[in-house]
Amino acid sequence: MEIQVHTAPAYSVSIEHGLLDRTGEQVAALRKSGTRVMIFSDNNVYPLYGERVRKSLQAAGLVPFSYVFPAGESHKQLSTVLEMYRALSEAGLTRTDLVLTLGGGVVGDMGGFAAATFLRGVSFVQVPTSLVAQVDASVGGKTAVDLPFGKNLVGAFHQPAAVLVDPDTLQTLPSRHLCDGMGEVIKHGCIGDPELFAALEAGTALDDLEALLGRNIQCKRRFVEADTLDRGERMKLNFGHTFGHALEKLHGFSGLTHGEAVGIGMVLACRVGARLGITPPGLEDRIAQVLSRYSLPTQTAFPWEELVAATALDKKSAGYELRLILLRNIGESVIYPVRRETLAALF
């Protein structure tokens, strides 16, 4: 399956079982023989797939290098990116060369950010190996690192040259991380795909994995093409993320996965929407039931006031207003401006 994403520049997302071993062939179609390719990966993923990708690149006439860093959100910081810059410099990469990110969302975000900023911009290819990266993070050109006081606060928009999705890589994914990716799948159903949400409620969504990946990428593509720079319609992709990112911050970016945090964030957003008269009664419970079906949490022990305070650096803020993403129904979302003090006083 191939999906075209019509941004500037445009690129294709390829979804195919066994595609990992054809990485070199795919990259060689974008660059001439002898091109240097820096593989960025983490110490969980590279031992599983790194050498396969390296050999594939070599067989296609490309010159691979690699930099592997410790896995986990806690390493998604500028100090790691500095070491990526060092690896790029030592390998002698130029603007005509290429970065390849092999891994989950953290690898894609940081590797993409390094590519966006090294030499003021080097092309990169995404090879996502986690469900959350395959259905969401690898598409749309958002790259970033965390700061101690907030998630993804330093970043750049840098569209990939291509995205190569091999569903077979999900076979080695721990069950918790597979469920983590379902958080973003459920979000896509909530904001733009009622049929997907119905399949999630029925428990049939995972019956055809390749179709599920394609459906989610198509959903995200529509929002990205309508608003590449995230100033309007694309913000709806952040349903559940305002409170989700706040929870990740309160947990010190460890102990709670992104999908788990977003799941709780979606429930909280529905609770806020119901109190504001936007979200119909009962929708919060439907979403919570779907989250529970896929082993995702639905509540937090943090006090409401502390949670609202942790949204202080939310990227969707406009002046003193926080722009929440709320649901009018499954498949129908709205951007709702609200002052933080008003939000704090709701409960």
SERO-4910 file (N, C-alpha, C, O; in steps of 0.05 Angstrom, whole numbers):
BEGIN
 pado doro    nc1    nc2    nc3   cac1   cac2   cac3    cc1    cc2    cc3    oc1    oc2    oc3
  Met    A     17    -24      0      0      0      0     18     25      0     38     26     14
  Glu    A     10     44    -16     25     69    -17      6     93    -15    -14     94    -28
  Ile    A     13    112      3     -4    135      8     13    160      3     35    163     13
  Gln    A      2    177    -14     16    202    -20      8    224      0    -16    228      5
  Val    A     27    238     10     22    261     28     30    286     13     53    290      7
  His    A     10    303      8     14    326    -10     21    351      7      5    370      9
  Thr    A     45    350     19     55    374     32     76    386     15     80    378     -8
  Ala    A     91    405     25    114    417     10    139    411     25    144    425     45
  Pro    A    156    392     17    152    375     -6    133    352     -1    128    345     22
  Ala    A    123    341    -23    106    317    -21    123    292    -17    147    292    -24
  Tyr    A    111    271     -6    126    246     -3    106    223     -1     82    228      1
  Ser    A    117    199     -2     99    176     -1    104    160     25    127    160     35
  Val    A     83    148     35     85    129     57     80    101     46     58     96     36
  Ser    A    100     84     48     97     57     38     92     38     61    106     38     81
  Ile    A     72     21     58     65      1     79     66    -27     66     50    -32     48
  Glu    A     84    -44     76     87    -70     63    101    -89     82    122    -81     94
  His    A     91   -113     85    105   -133    100    132   -140     87    133   -144     63
  Gly    A    153   -140    103    180   -146     92    194   -123     80    216   -126     69
  Leu    A    183    -99     82    194    -75     70    222    -68     82    238    -55     69
  Leu    A    226    -76    107    251    -69    120    276    -78    104    296    -63    102
  Asp    A    274   -102     92    297   -112     77    299    -99     49    318   -105     35
  Arg    A    281    -82     43    282    -67     17    288    -38     22    284    -21      4
  Thr    A    297    -31     46    302     -3     53    322      9     34    318     31     24
  Gly    A    344     -5     28    364      5     10    353     12    -17    359     33    -29
  Glu    A    337     -6    -28    325     -2    -54    307     23    -54    308     39    -73
  Gln    A    292     27    -32    274     50    -30    290     76    -28    284     96    -41
  Val    A    312     76    -12    328    100     -8    344    106    -34    347    129    -41
  Ala    A    353     85    -47    369     89    -72    352    103    -94    363    115   -112
  Ala    A    326     99    -92    308    113   -112    307    143   -107    299    158   -124
  Leu    A    316    151    -83    316    180    -76    343    193    -79    344    217    -83
  Arg    A    364    177    -77    392    188    -77    410    172    -95    405    149   -100
  Lys    A    431    185   -105    450    171   -123    468    152   -107    471    154    -83
  Ser    A    481    134   -121    499    116   -110    522    130    -96    532    151   -106
  Gly    A    531    120    -73    552    133    -58    543    153    -37    559    164    -22
  Thr    A    517    158    -36    506    177    -16    510    166     12    506    142     17
  Arg    A    519    183     30    522    175     58    495    175     72    479    193     68
  Val    A    490    155     88    465    153    102    471    148    132    483    127    139
  Met    A    463    166    149    466    163    178    441    150    190    420    162    188
  Ile    A    444    126    201    422    113    215    422    122    244    441    117    258
  Phe    A    400    134    252    396    140    280    377    120    292    355    115    281
  Ser    A    384    107    314    367     87    326    373     86    356    392     99    366
  Asp    A    358     70    371    363     67    400    373     39    406    372     21    388
  Asn    A    381     34    431    393      9    437    373    -14    442    381    -36    448
  Asn    A    347     -8    438    327    -29    437    323    -39    408    321    -63    403
  Val    A    321    -20    390    314    -26    362    338    -34    345    336    -53    329
  Tyr    A    361    -21    348    383    -27    330    392    -56    332    398    -68    311
  Pro    A    394    -68    356    402    -96    356    383   -115    342    390   -136    333
  Leu    A    357   -106    339    338   -123    325    339   -119    295    337   -139    280
  Tyr    A    342    -95    286    338    -89    257    361    -73    244    362    -70    220
  Gly    A    379    -63    261    400    -45    250    417    -56    228    422    -44    207
  Glu    A    427    -80    233    445    -92    213    431   -100    188    443    -98    166
  Arg    A    406   -108    190    390   -113    165    388    -88    148    390    -90    124
  Val    A    382    -66    161    380    -41    146    406    -32    135    408    -24    112
  Arg    A    428    -35    151    454    -27    141    462    -44    117    472    -33     97
  Lys    A    458    -70    118    465    -87     95    449    -81     70    458    -82     48
  Ser    A    423    -74     75    406    -67     52    415    -41     39    415    -39     14
  Leu    A    424    -22     55    435      3     44    460     -2     29    464      9      7
  Gln    A    478    -18     40    504    -24     27    499    -38      0    512    -32    -20
  Ala    A    480    -57      0    474    -72    -25    464    -54    -47    466    -60    -70
  Ala    A    452    -31    -39    441    -13    -58    461      9    -67    454     28    -81
  Gly    A    486      6    -58    506     25    -66    508     50    -49    521     69    -57
  Leu    A    496     49    -26    497     72     -7    518     67     14    526     44     18
  Val    A    526     88     28    547     86     49    535     91     76    530    115     83
  Pro    A    529     70     92    516     74    118    534     80    141    557     69    142
  Phe    A    525     97    159    537    101    185    515     98    206    492     97    199
  Ser    A    522     97    231    501     94    251    509    108    277    532    109    285
  Tyr    A    489    118    291    492    128    318    469    117    335    445    121    328
  Val    A    475    103    356    455     89    373    456    102    401    477    104    413
  Phe    A    433    110    411    431    123    437    413    107    456    398     90    446
  Pro    A    414    112    482    397     97    500    367    102    495    359    125    489
  Ala    A    351     81    496    322     83    491    308     97    513    316     97    536
  Gly    A    285    110    506    268    121    527    264    151    524    282    166    515
  Glu    A    241    161    532    234    189    531    253    206    548    258    229    541
  Ser    A    265    195    569    283    210    586    308    219    571    322    237    580
  His    A    314    206    548    338    213    532    331    231    509    348    237    492
  Lys    A    306    239    507    297    257    485    303    286    493    285    301    500
  Gln    A    328    292    492    337    318    502    360    329    484    371    315    468
  Leu    A    366    354    489    386    368    471    413    356    474    429    357    455
  Ser    A    420    344    497    447    332    500    450    308    481    472    304    470
  Thr    A    428    294    477    429    271    458    432    282    429    447    271    413
  Val    A    417    303    423    419    314    396    447    325    390    457    323    368
  Leu    A    460    336    411    488    345    408    506    322    399    523    326    382
  Glu    A    502    299    411    518    275    403    510    266    374    528    256    360
  Met    A    485    270    366    477    264    339    492    283    319    502    274    298
  Tyr    A    494    308    326    509    327    310    538    318    307    550    320    285
  Arg    A    550    309    329    577    300    329    580    277    309    599    276    293
  Ala    A    562    258    311    563    234    293    560    243    264    574    232    246
  Leu    A    542    261    258    539    271    231    564    285    220    572    281    197
  Ser    A    576    301    238    601    315    230    623    295    225    638    298    205
  Glu    A    627    276    243    649    257    240    645    239    215    665    230    203
  Ala    A    620    234    207    615    218    183    617    235    158    617    224    136
  Gly    A    620    261    161    623    278    138    598    282    121    600    286     97
  Leu    A    575    281    134    550    284    119    547    313    108    554    332    122
  Thr    A    537    315     84    532    341     71    502    344     66    487    325     72
  Arg    A    494    366     55    465    370     49    454    351     28    430    347     26
  Thr    A    472    339     13    462    320     -8    460    292      3    451    274    -11
  Asp    A    468    288     28    466    262     41    440    258     55    422    274     51
  Leu    A    438    238     72    411    231     83    413    220    111    433    207    118
  Val    A    393    227    127    390    215    154    367    194    152    347    199    138
  Leu    A    370    172    166    349    151    167    343    145    196    361    137    211
  Thr    A    318    149    204    310    144    232    298    116    233    278    111    220
  Leu    A    309     99    250    299     72    253    291     68    282    308     64    300
  Gly    A    264     68    287    255     64    314    228     76    319    212     80    300
  Gly    A    221     81    344    195     92    351    194    122    349    210    135    336
  Gly    A    174    134    363    170    163    362    193    179    372    199    201    361
  Val    A    206    170    393    229    186    404    252    187    383    263    209    379
  Val    A    258    165    371    279    164    350    271    182    327    288    198    317
  Gly    A    246    180    318    238    196    295    238    226    301    246    242    285
  Asp    A    228    233    325    227    261    333    255    273    334    260    295    323
  Met    A    273    259    348    300    270    352    317    269    327    331    288    320
  Gly    A    316    246    313    331    244    288    322    264    267    338    275    253
  Gly    A    295    268    266    284    288    248    292    316    255    298    332    237
  Phe    A    293    322    281    302    348    290    332    353    283    339    374    274
  Ala    A    348    332    288    376    335    281    380    340    251    396    356    243
  Ala    A    364    325    235    365    329    206    355    357    198    366    369    179
  Ala    A    335    367    211    324    393    205    343    416    210    342    436    197
  Thr    A    361    412    230    378    434    239    407    431    232    421    451    231
  Phe    A    416    407    226    444    404    218    449    415    190    434    408    171
  Leu    A    468    433    187    473    446    161    449    461    151    445    464    127
  Arg    A    431    469    169    406    482    163    386    465    147    368    475    134
  Gly    A    391    439    148    371    421    136    383    399    119    394    405     97
  Val    A    380    374    128    388    351    113    363    334    109    347    331    128
  Ser    A    359    321     86    336    304     82    337    280    100    358    271    108
  Phe    A    313    269    107    313    245    123    290    227    115    269    236    104
  Val    A    294    201    121    274    181    115    266    168    142    283    162    159
  Gln    A    240    165    146    230    153    171    225    123    166    212    115    147
  Val    A    236    106    184    230     77    184    219     71    212    234     62    229
  Pro    A    193     76    216    182     72    243    178     43    250    168     27    233
  Thr    A    184     35    275    182      7    283    163      3    306    158    -20    314
  Ser    A    150     24    316    130     21    337    103     29    326    101     43    306
  Leu    A     82     20    339     55     26    329     49     56    330     38     67    311
  Val    A     57     69    352     52     98    354     66    113    333     56    133    323
  Ala    A     90    105    325    105    118    304     93    112    277     92    130    260
  Gln    A     85     88    272     74     80    246     47     93    240     42    101    217
  Val    A     30     97    260      3    108    255      3    138    258    -16    151    250
  Asp    A     24    150    270     22    178    277     48    193    274     50    211    257
  Ala    A     68    187    291     91    205    293    108    207    268    121    228    264
  Ser    A    108    187    251    126    188    227    115    205    205    129    211    186
  Val    A     89    212    206     76    227    185     70    256    194     59    260    216
  Gly    A     76    275    178     69    303    184     91    322    188     87    346    189
  Gly    A    116    312    192    139    330    193    144    344    219    161    362    220
  Lys    A    131    336    241    137    348    267    162    334    278    162    309    281
  Thr    A    182    350    286    206    339    299    211    356    324    205    380    324
  Ala    A    222    343    345    225    358    370    241    343    390    245    319    388
  Val    A    249    358    411    260    346    435    246    359    459    234    380    457
  Asp    A    248    345    482    236    356    507    255    375    521    280    374    517
  Leu    A    244    392    538    259    407    557    250    398    585    229    386    587
  Pro    A    266    404    606    258    395    633    231    405    641    218    392    658
  Phe    A    222    427    630    196    439    638    174    435    618    153    449    620
  Gly    A    178    418    598    156    413    579    164    394    557    187    392    550
  Lys    A    144    381    545    148    362    523    148    375    496    131    391    490
  Asn    A    168    367    479    169    376    451    170    407    449    158    418    430
  Leu    A    183    420    467    183    450    466    203    461    447    201    485    440
  Val    A    223    446    438    242    455    418    240    436    394    244    412    396
  Gly    A    233    448    371    229    431    348    228    446    322    232    470    321
  Ala    A    221    432    301    219    444    274    200    427    257    197    403    262
  Phe    A    188    440    238    173    425    217    192    417    195    205    434    183
  His    A    195    391    191    214    381    171    202    356    159    204    334    171
  Gln    A    190    358    136    176    335    124    197    314    115    218    321    104
  Pro    A    191    288    120    210    267    110    210    265     80    191    274     67
  Ala    A    231    253     70    232    247     41    215    223     34    206    220     12
  Ala    A    212    205     54    195    181     50    191    169     78    207    173     96
  Val    A    170    153     80    164    138    105    161    109     96    144    103     79
  Leu    A    176     91    109    175     63    102    165     47    126    178     45    146
  Val    A    141     36    123    128     22    145    127     -8    140    114    -17    121
  Asp    A    140    -23    157    139    -52    155    124    -63    180    134    -62    202
  Pro    A     99    -72    176     83    -82    199     96   -105    214     90   -110    237
  Asp    A    115   -119    201    128   -142    214    144   -133    238    149   -149    257
  Thr    A    153   -108    239    169    -99    261    153    -98    287    164    -97    309
  Leu    A    126    -98    285    109    -97    309    109   -124    324    101   -125    347
  Gln    A    119   -145    310    120   -171    323    139   -172    347    135   -189    365
  Thr    A    159   -155    347    178   -155    369    171   -134    390    186   -130    409
  Leu    A    149   -120    386    141    -98    404    129   -110    430    110   -126    428
  Pro    A    139   -102    454    126   -111    479     96   -104    479     89    -83    467
  Ser    A     80   -120    492     51   -116    492     43    -88    502     25    -76    492
  Arg    A     58    -78    522     51    -51    533     55    -30    512     39    -11    510
  His    A     76    -33    496     81    -12    475     62    -15    451     57      5    438
  Leu    A     52    -39    446     32    -42    426      6    -28    435     -7    -14    419
  Cys    A     -1    -32    460    -25    -18    471    -20     12    471    -39     27    466
  Asp    A      4     20    476     11     49    476      4     61    449     -8     83    448
  Gly    A     10     47    427      3     57    401    -26     59    396    -36     75    380
  Met    A    -41     42    409    -71     42    406    -83     68    417   -105     75    409
  Gly    A    -68     82    434    -78    108    443    -82    127    420   -102    141    419
  Glu    A    -62    128    402    -65    146    379    -85    135    359    -99    151    346
  Val    A    -88    109    356   -108     98    339   -136    106    348   -153    114    332
  Ile    A   -141    103    374   -167    111    386   -172    141    382   -194    149    376
  Lys    A   -151    157    385   -153    186    380   -163    192    352   -180    208    347
  His    A   -151    178    332   -159    183    304   -188    175    300   -203    189    286
  Gly    A   -197    154    312   -225    146    310   -243    168    322   -264    174    311
  Cys    A   -235    179    344   -251    199    358   -254    225    342   -276    236    341
  Ile    A   -232    234    329   -233    260    317   -241    259    287   -250    280    277
  Gly    A   -239    236    274   -243    237    245   -252    212    231   -254    212    207
  Asp    A   -257    190    246   -263    165    233   -282    149    250   -274    131    264
  Pro    A   -309    154    248   -328    139    264   -328    109    258   -333     93    277
  Glu    A   -322    101    234   -322     72    227   -299     59    241   -301     36    251
  Leu    A   -276     72    243   -253     61    258   -261     59    287   -254     38    300
  Phe    A   -274     79    298   -281     77    327   -301     54    332   -299     41    352
  Ala    A   -319     50    313   -338     28    316   -323      1    316   -330    -17    331
  Ala    A   -302     -2    299   -287    -26    298   -271    -30    324   -268    -52    334
  Leu    A   -262     -8    336   -248     -9    362   -268    -18    384   -260    -34    401
  Glu    A   -292     -7    383   -312    -16    403   -319    -45    400   -323    -59    420
  Ala    A   -320    -54    375   -327    -82    370   -304   -101    374   -307   -126    376
  Gly    A   -279    -91    377   -256   -107    381   -245   -120    356   -230   -139    357
  Thr    A   -252   -109    332   -243   -121    307   -222   -104    293   -213   -111    271
  Ala    A   -213    -82    305   -195    -64    292   -168    -76    284   -156    -69    264
  Leu    A   -159    -96    300   -132   -107    296   -133   -132    278   -113   -145    274
  Asp    A   -156   -138    267   -159   -162    250   -142   -160    224   -131   -181    215
  Asp    A   -139   -136    213   -123   -132    189   -104   -109    195   -111    -86    192
  Leu    A    -80   -116    204    -61    -96    214    -53    -76    192    -51    -52    197
  Glu    A    -47    -86    168    -39    -68    146    -61    -48    140    -55    -24    135
  Ala    A    -86    -57    139   -109    -39    134   -112    -19    157   -118      4    152
  Leu    A   -107    -28    181   -109     -9    204    -88     13    202    -94     36    206
  Leu    A    -63      5    195    -42     25    192    -50     45    170    -47     69    174
  Gly    A    -59     35    147    -66     52    125    -88     71    132    -88     95    125
  Arg    A   -108     61    146   -132     78    153   -123    101    171   -133    123    168
  Asn    A   -105     95    191    -96    116    209    -79    136    195    -81    160    200
  Ile    A    -61    127    177    -44    146    162    -61    163    144    -56    187    141
  Gln    A    -82    152    131   -100    168    115   -114    189    131   -117    212    122
  Cys    A   -122    182    156   -135    201    173   -117    224    180   -124    248    178
  Lys    A    -92    217    188    -73    239    195    -66    255    171    -64    280    173
  Arg    A    -63    242    148    -56    257    123    -76    279    118    -68    301    110
  Arg    A   -102    274    121   -122    294    115   -118    319    132   -120    342    122
  Phe    A   -112    316    158   -108    339    175    -82    353    169    -81    378    169
  Val    A    -61    338    162    -35    350    156    -36    366    130    -26    388    129
  Glu    A    -49    355    110    -51    369     84    -67    395     87    -62    414     73
  Ala    A    -87    395    104   -104    418    107    -90    440    123    -98    464    120
  Asp    A    -69    433    139    -57    453    157    -29    444    164    -25    434    186
  Thr    A    -10    447    146     16    436    149     30    446    174     44    431    188
  Leu    A     26    472    181     41    485    203     26    485    229     35    499    248
  Asp    A      4    470    231     -9    466    257    -19    492    269    -15    497    293
  Arg    A    -33    508    253    -44    533    263    -74    533    264    -87    553    272
  Gly    A    -87    511    255   -116    510    255   -126    482    256   -125    469    277
  Glu    A   -135    471    233   -148    445    232   -130    423    243   -140    404    256
  Arg    A   -104    424    238    -86    403    247    -85    401    277    -79    380    288
  Met    A    -92    423    291    -92    422    320   -110    400    331   -105    390    353
  Lys    A   -130    392    315   -149    372    325   -135    345    330   -145    328    344
  Leu    A   -112    341    317    -97    316    321    -86    315    350    -76    294    359
  Asn    A    -88    338    364    -78    339    392   -100    333    412    -97    339    436
  Phe    A   -122    321    403   -143    313    422   -131    295    443   -118    275    437
  Gly    A   -134    302    468   -123    286    490    -94    293    497    -84    285    518
  His    A    -81    309    480    -52    315    484    -47    337    504    -26    337    517
  Thr    A    -65    356    507    -60    378    526    -57    367    554    -37    373    568
  Phe    A    -76    350    562    -74    338    589    -54    315    588    -41    310    609
  Gly    A    -51    301    566    -32    279    563     -4    289    567     12    276    582
  His    A      4    310    553     31    321    557     36    331    585     58    328    596
  Ala    A     15    343    597     17    352    625     23    328    643     39    330    662
  Leu    A      9    306    638     14    282    655     42    271    651     55    263    670
  Glu    A     51    271    626     79    262    621     99    279    636    118    269    648
  Lys    A     94    305    636    111    323    651    110    317    681    131    316    694
  Leu    A     86    314    692     83    308    721     96    282    729    105    278    752
  His    A     97    263    710    110    237    715    140    238    710    153    217    711
  Gly    A    150    261    703    179    264    698    188    250    672    211    241    670
  Phe    A    169    247    653    174    235    627    184    206    630    199    196    614
  Ser    A    174    193    651    180    164    655    157    152    671    144    166    686
  Gly    A    152    126    668    132    113    683    104    113    670     88     96    677
  Leu    A    100    131    652     74    133    637     81    137    608     95    156    601
  Thr    A     72    118    591     78    121    562     61    143    550     41    152    561
  His    A     69    152    526     54    173    512     25    165    507      7    181    512
  Gly    A     21    141    497     -6    132    491    -23    130    516    -47    136    516
  Glu    A    -11    121    538    -26    119    563    -34    147    573    -57    151    581
  Ala    A    -16    166    571    -22    193    579    -43    206    561    -61    220    571
  Val    A    -42    201    535    -61    213    517    -89    200    522   -109    214    520
  Gly    A    -90    174    528   -115    161    534   -129    174    558   -153    181    556
  Ile    A   -114    179    580   -126    193    603   -134    221    594   -155    231    603
  Gly    A   -117    234    578   -123    261    569   -149    263    553   -163    283    555
  Met    A   -155    242    537   -180    242    522   -204    240    540   -224    254    536
  Val    A   -202    224    561   -224    221    580   -228    248    594   -251    257    598
  Leu    A   -206    261    603   -208    287    616   -220    308    597   -235    325    606
  Ala    A   -212    308    572   -222    327    553   -253    324    550   -267    343    547
  Cys    A   -262    299    549   -291    294    547   -305    303    572   -328    313    571
  Arg    A   -292    300    595   -304    309    620   -307    340    620   -328    350    628
  Val    A   -286    353    611   -287    382    608   -308    390    588   -324    409    593
  Gly    A   -309    377    565   -328    383    544   -357    380    554   -374    396    547
  Ala    A   -362    359    570   -389    355    580   -396    378    600   -419    387    599
  Arg    A   -377    386    616   -383    408    635   -388    434    621   -404    451    630
  Leu    A   -375    438    598   -378    462    582   -402    461    563   -409    481    550
  Gly    A   -415    438    562   -439    435    544   -432    429    515   -448    433    498
  Ile    A   -407    421    510   -398    415    483   -401    385    477   -411    377    456
  Thr    A   -392    369    495   -391    339    491   -416    326    503   -423    332    526
  Pro    A   -430    309    488   -454    297    498   -449    278    521   -427    265    522
  Pro    A   -467    275    540   -464    256    562   -461    228    552   -473    220    532
  Gly    A   -444    213    565   -440    185    557   -416    180    539   -406    158    538
  Leu    A   -406    201    526   -384    198    507   -358    191    523   -341    175    514
  Glu    A   -355    204    546   -331    198    563   -330    169    570   -309    156    569
  Asp    A   -353    157    577   -354    129    584   -348    110    560   -334     90    564
  Arg    A   -358    117    537   -352    101    513   -322    100    507   -311     79    501
  Ile    A   -310    124    508   -281    125    503   -265    110    524   -246     96    518
  Ala    A   -273    113    549   -260     99    571   -262     69    568   -243     54    573
  Gln    A   -285     59    558   -288     30    554   -270     20    532   -259     -2    534
  Val    A   -267     36    510   -249     28    489   -220     28    498   -205      9    492
  Leu    A   -213     48    514   -185     49    524   -180     24    542   -159     12    540
  Ser    A   -199     17    559   -196     -6    576   -194    -32    560   -179    -50    568
  Arg    A   -208    -33    538   -207    -57    521   -178    -62    511   -170    -85    508
  Tyr    A   -164    -41    506   -136    -43    497   -116    -38    519    -93    -29    514
  Ser    A   -124    -43    544   -106    -42    567    -93    -15    572    -70    -14    581
  Leu    A   -108      6    566    -98     33    571   -112     45    595   -136     41    599
  Pro    A    -98     60    612   -111     72    636   -130     94    628   -129    106    606
  Thr    A   -148    100    647   -169    121    641   -170    142    662   -187    160    660
  Gln    A   -154    141    683   -155    161    704   -127    166    716   -109    150    713
  Thr    A   -125    188    730   -100    196    743   -105    204    772   -128    213    779
  Ala    A    -85    202    789    -88    209    817    -79    238    822    -83    248    844
  Phe    A    -68    252    801    -60    280    805    -84    298    809   -104    295    795
  Pro    A    -83    317    828   -105    336    832   -109    353    807    -91    359    792
  Trp    A   -134    360    803   -142    376    779   -126    402    777   -117    408    755
  Glu    A   -123    416    799   -109    442    798    -80    438    789    -69    454    774
  Glu    A    -67    417    799    -39    411    791    -37    404    762    -18    411    748
  Leu    A    -57    389    752    -57    381    724    -61    405    706    -47    408    686
  Val    A    -79    423    713    -83    447    697    -58    465    697    -51    476    676
  Ala    A    -45    467    720    -21    483    722      1    472    704     17    487    693
  Ala    A      2    446    701     22    433    684     18    437    654     35    430    638
  Thr    A     -5    449    647     -9    456    618      2    483    611     -3    493    589
  Ala    A     17    496    629     25    524    625     40    529    599     37    550    588
  Leu    A     55    510    590     71    514    565     60    498    542     74    491    523
  Asp    A     34    493    542     21    478    520     24    494    494     19    518    494
  Lys    A     33    481    473     39    495    448     15    505    433     17    521    414
  Lys    A     -9    497    442    -33    507    429    -44    532    443    -66    542    436
  Ser    A    -30    542    463    -38    566    477    -37    590    458    -20    592    441
  Ala    A    -55    609    463    -55    634    448    -59    656    469    -81    661    478
  Gly    A    -37    669    476    -38    689    498    -46    675    524    -32    657    533
  Tyr    A    -67    685    537    -76    673    562    -96    651    558   -105    639    578
  Glu    A   -102    644    533   -122    624    528   -109    597    520    -89    596    506
  Leu    A   -120    576    530   -112    549    522   -133    539    502   -157    540    507
  Arg    A   -123    529    479   -142    520    459   -145    489    461   -128    474    452
  Leu    A   -166    481    474   -172    453    479   -185    441    454   -200    454    440
  Ile    A   -179    415    450   -193    400    429   -215    384    443   -209    367    459
  Leu    A   -240    389    436   -263    376    448   -280    362    427   -278    368    403
  Leu    A   -295    343    435   -312    328    417   -341    336    419   -352    339    441
  Arg    A   -354    341    396   -383    344    395   -396    316    392   -419    312    400
  Asn    A   -381    298    380   -390    271    376   -366    255    366   -345    266    360
  Ile    A   -369    229    364   -347    213    352   -344    221    322   -363    220    307
  Gly    A   -320    230    315   -315    239    288   -318    268    284   -313    278    262
  Glu    A   -327    283    304   -332    312    302   -318    326    325   -328    325    348
  Ser    A   -296    340    319   -281    353    340   -280    383    335   -284    392    312
  Val    A   -276    399    356   -275    428    354   -251    439    370   -242    426    389
  Ile    A   -242    462    362   -221    476    377   -235    496    395   -249    514    385
  Tyr    A   -232    494    421   -247    510    440   -228    526    458   -214    515    475
  Pro    A   -227    553    454   -210    570    471   -221    573    499   -245    577    502
  Val    A   -205    570    519   -213    573    547   -190    583    563   -167    575    560
  Arg    A   -195    602    581   -174    612    599   -168    591    620   -185    576    629
  Arg    A   -142    591    628   -134    570    646   -148    571    673   -154    551    685
  Glu    A   -153    596    682   -167    599    708   -195    589    707   -206    578    726
  Thr    A   -208    592    683   -235    582    679   -234    551    680   -252    538    691
  Leu    A   -214    540    667   -211    511    666   -207    500    694   -218    480    702
  Ala    A   -190    513    710   -184    504    737   -208    504    755   -211    488    773
  Ala    A   -227    523    749   -250    526    766   -273    506    758   -294    506    771
  Leu    A   -270    491    737   -292    474    727   -299    452    746   -322    444    749
  Phe    A   -278    441    761   -283    419    779   -273    426    807   -275    410    825
***
